C-alpha cells in the first residue's frame, strides 16, 4: 500500500515537473501506462529538442541484408576452410605441419583435420561442449572470439600472415557461434556440407 502511494506521489510530482517544462523548447510529453496505479500519466519531459528528428526517422526502413555469406545455414567448410586454405596450408598441412597443427580440409571422423586441430585446445578456440545445459558465459572477454588464443595469435601477426578484416571476421563469427561445424541437422544435409556444398535456408523455420 505504502509502495503504491509512494508511486502515485512520484507520478504526480513527475506530472508537475513535466507541465513546468512545457514552455521549454522540448517536444510534447509522452504518455505511458502506469502498471501500478492503473492510470495514464505524464512521464516527464522528453529531453529531445523539438526540431531534432531521431536519426531512425530521417530515412525509410532498411532492406534486410543477407550479408556477405548470403544468409545460408552456417557451414565450417564453406566459411572457415577457405581462409585456412589460402593463408595457412603452406605451413600447416601441405608438406609441412608446423606445431603439429594440421589445417587441411581433409575429412576425418565426420569433421575436417583443421577443425579437429583447432578445437582440441579449449583456449585456442573456446566453446561450450554440452548441448541443452545451462551455460554461463564467463565475463571479462575470456570466452568467444575475444578470449580465443587463435584470434590473438592471428591479430598479432603470426608468421607474417595477413588476414583481411573480412577473413578475420569469418573466424571470429565462427568462434562466436560456439565453433560449430554443421549448420544443419539431417545426415544427408551434413554430408553435403562436409563436401563443401552450400545449402539454402529451409523454407519454414
Ligand atoms: C610461414 C609459416 C606459417 C604460416 C603461413 C602459418 N603458420 Fe601457424 N605456425 C607456424 C609455426 C612455425 C608455428 C610454431 C611456432 C609458434 O607457435 O608460433 C605455428 C603455430 C601455430 C599454432 C599453434 C600455436 C598455439 O598457440 O597453439 C596455430 C594454432 C597456428 N599456427 C595457426 C595458424 C593459422 C590459423 C594460420 C593461417 C591463418 C597459420 N598458422 C599460418 C608457421 C606458420
Boltz pocket constraint, residues with backbone or C-beta under 6 A from the ligand:
constraints:
  - pocket:
      binder: B
      contacts: [[A, 83], [A, 84], [A, 87], [A, 88], [A, 89], [A, 90], [A, 91], [A, 92], [A, 98], [A, 99], [A, 101], [A, 103], [A, 124], [A, 149], [A, 150], [A, 153], [A, 154], [A, 158], [A, 159], [A, 161]]
      max_distance: 6.0
